[in-house]
Amino acid sequence: WMLAFCIFWAYIGFGQYMLIWYANIPEETQYFITRNTQSWWALSMLLVIGRFFIAFPILLMRSIKKHPHQLCIVAGWIVCMQMLDIYLIVLPSLHGTGFHPSIWDLLSLIAVGATLGFVYLRLVPRTSLFPVRDPRLIESLQTVN
C-alpha cells in the first residue's frame, strides 16, 4: 500500500501542478509561485525528492518488504515527508517572505503527536489486536510463507 500511495501522491501532485501551470490563472499560480521562490524552493525540492524519488525505488526492493524493521524505517520517512507536505501547504501562506522556523512550529507538532499518541494508547487496550473469533485462525497461524 505504501508503494501505491507513493505513486498516487506523485500523480496527484504532478497533475495539480500541470493543470495550474497550463491554465496560467493568476489566482491559482500564486500557490506555486510562493512555494517555488526564496527559501521555500529548497523545502519543495526536498519534498519531491524525499517523498517520491527516494521512497519509490526503496519500496520497489523486495528485501525491504521482507524485513518489518526496515519497512518501519521507510514508513517513518514517509510520515516525516507527509508532515513536511502539510508544513508546505500551510506556512508559506502565513510567512510568504521565506522559511523562518520557530519554536511554535515544533510545539504544534509535539502537541498533535501527543494527542494522537494519547488517543491511541487509550483505545488499544479496549480491543483485541488478535483475531480471536476468526474461524480460520488456527489454519492461518500454521501457514508458512
KAHU-V769162 format. One record per residue. N is the residue number from 1. RES is the residue in one small letter. BURIAL is # if it has 24 or more other C-alpha atoms within 12 Angstrom, else .. Layout:
n	res	burial
N	RES	BURIAL
N	RES	BURIAL
This chain:
n	res	burial
1	w	.
2	m	#
3	l	#
4	a	.
5	f	.
6	c	#
7	i	.
8	f	.
9	w	#
10	a	#
11	y	.
12	i	.
13	g	.
14	f	.
15	g	.
16	q	.
17	y	.
18	m	.
19	l	.
20	i	.
21	w	.
22	y	.
23	a	.
24	n	.
25	i	.
26	p	.
27	e	.
28	e	.
29	t	.
30	q	.
31	y	#
32	f	#
33	i	#
34	t	#
35	r	#
36	n	#
37	t	.
38	q	.
39	s	.
40	w	#
41	w	.
42	a	.
43	l	#
44	s	#
45	m	.
46	l	.
47	l	#
48	v	#
49	i	.
50	g	#
51	r	#
52	f	#
53	f	.
54	i	.
55	a	#
56	f	#
57	p	.
58	i	#
59	l	#
60	l	.
61	m	.
62	r	.
63	s	.
64	i	.
65	k	.
66	k	.
67	h	.
68	p	.
69	h	.
70	q	.
71	l	#
72	c	.
73	i	.
74	v	#
75	a	#
76	g	.
77	w	#
78	i	#
79	v	.
80	c	.
81	m	#
82	q	#
83	m	#
84	l	#
85	d	#
86	i	.
87	y	#
88	l	#
89	i	.
90	v	.
91	l	#
92	p	#
93	s	.
94	l	.
95	h	.
96	g	#
97	t	.
98	g	.
99	f	#
100	h	.
101	p	.
102	s	.
103	i	.
104	w	.
105	d	.
106	l	.
107	l	.
108	s	.
109	l	.
110	i	.
111	a	.
112	v	.
113	g	.
114	a	.
115	t	.
116	l	.
117	g	.
118	f	.
119	v	.
120	y	.
121	l	.
122	r	.
123	l	.
124	v	.
125	p	.
126	r	.
127	t	.
128	s	.
129	l	.
130	f	.
131	p	.
132	v	.
133	r	.
134	d	.
135	p	.
136	r	.
137	l	.
138	i	.
139	e	.
140	s	.
141	l	.
142	q	.
143	t	.
144	v	.
145	n	.
